[in-house]
Amino acid sequence: MRHQRQLPKRSGSGWFAILLLACLAVSPVFAANHDADDLLNRTGEQVSSFLGQFSDVKCTEKVTQEKLGKDEKVELKEESTYDYLVILTNTSGELSLDESRLAVHEAKADKKNTSLLVTNGFATLFLVFHPYYAGSFRFTAQGDEVVAGHLLSKISFQHVRGTRSVAALALRGKEYPLEVSGTAWIDPQTAVIQKIAAEIGDTMQDVGLKTLRSEVQYAPVPFRGMKETYWFPSQATVEVETPRQHWRNTHRFTDYKRFSVDTEEQVANK
């Protein structure tokens, strides 16, 4: 699967960009638990269906970029708004996932030339569970947890070293694969993912990345004239620390709208 990104304009002379990439398609590694195995299979099917639904909608993405100082104090804050959509195509058996942003409002250039974090692709973190991607992760059942009055199953995931990663650090023209691990909260009845938290260990300190933490929350989105309610990303938070700098980006997704293209072909009678 090919995953392309269109990045917003960067701020400052020094910058990091965190991207979600495609990973290798191999057999998934499941936990030795039949219930977990069943939930993982159903979640994979749900994600496959969801991916088609997600590519049929567009929304408004509001991005808040913050540079934090001592005691979590915000030193610099910029806000931008984009028309956001994901385009899914399948050409010659190769899936292509294109994330597109059209600027509605972009933050003004920082006069102090302070570096900010650029993050993309975290709305599609659910792809960890997609059958095409799942082979790069080891999954383990972590029991159940009540969240907002709903019983959810917790499934942890750990990137399998030696396989391609779903995330990378873009730094000075190079991309460094990241060892991503985390936990997903899944409705055991519907197999719908309601939240994902992910992080990396200390494997990237040699290039200056100390910690990376992210959390993606999903919310039900009803559409007029449709009985089914879809769960789409509502907020993605990404926090990154280096030995000297600390950033936090928040992506908020609102105003989901379905779109379709109808083509009618008429042939003249001869």
Buried (B, 14 or more C-beta within 10 A) or exposed (E): BEBEBEBBEBBBEEBBBBBBBBBBBBEBBBBEEEEBBEBBBBBBBBBEEBBEBBBBBBBBBBBBBBBBEEEEEEEBEBEBBBBBBBEBEEEEEEBBBBBBBEEEEBBEEBEEEBBBBBBBBBBBBBBBBBBBBBBBBBBBBBEEEEEEEEEBBBBBBBBBEEBBBBBBBBBEEEBBBBBBBBBBBBBBEEBBBBBBBBBBEEEBEEEBBBBBBBBBBBBEBEEEEEEEEBBBBBBBBBBBBBEEBBBBBBBBBEEBEBEEEEEEEEEEEE
